[in-house]
Amino acid sequence: MSTIIFPSPIYGPVHSRRLGLSLGINLLPGDGKICNFDCLYCEIGFNRDGFTRTKHPSREVVAEALERQLMKMHQEGEHPDVLTFAGNGEPTSHPHFPEIIDDTIRLRDKWCPQAKISVLSNATFISRPAIREALMRVDNNILKLDTVSNDYIHRVDRPAQPSYNVEKIIANMKLFKGRLIIQTMFMKGDGTDNTHDDFVNPWLEVVKDINPQSVMIYTIDRETPDQNLQKATPEELNRIRDRVIAAGISCTASY
């Protein structure tokens, strides 16, 4: 099994199928994975295979590395479409995440004011007011909601906290008053399949209740640690996308 371990704290730019030319910001160590989810489909691999020996990059190191890369791109006449917080785990777990968002906004405004700032998060820390406030300051607050079934999440996303409850996550998503993008992975295989109406119908009702600015649905794109998983088909994704759009919410599908 191959895995992707991202450099830290800056990587790319890379061409994202959902976001455009993306300069990645990885707030986790660059030698392994640290995440409070252990998803069966994670391209970085299982948590047990990603032990790290280094610390999180400091706020100062992140800001210095980001400005250095933005200066280089500016001098070369290349500017990112988006600055994306992702990488080797959950970015909002960094102890100085709110301050790093402030630094990133300042550097974006200085070097590439047209670029958006995106955060890809599993939403487990949005109960914390400081994290919510930081996410409200970015352009694309992208929060994971793969299903509204706790059983499915514990089987597939595998949160580290036994107390994880998707109903609490949904309640906290509503606190953003629509200032969020919901991101959902649809897939099949190894006893999992969230493309059927048994999963899609209750998920869609919750999406309508949260009323996000948009929804991103997607499927497996790279090799997964559980090699029995399968992509959702374009027809399945298009059907789900069209139902979201029919509910009056913008939705994109990536195959």
Secondary structure, DSSP 8 states (H G I E B T S, - for coil): -------SSEEEEEEETTTEEEEEEE-S-TTS-B-S---TT-TT--GGG----S----HHHHHHHHHHHHHHHHHTT---SEEEEESSB-GGGSTTHHHHHHHHHHHHHHH-TT-EEEEEE-STTTTSHHHHHHHHTSSEEEEE---S-HHHHHHHT--S-TT--HHHHHHHHHTTTT--EEEEE-EEETTEE--SHHHHHHHHHHHHHH--SEEEEE---S--SSTT-EE--HHHHHHHHHHHHHTT--EEEE-
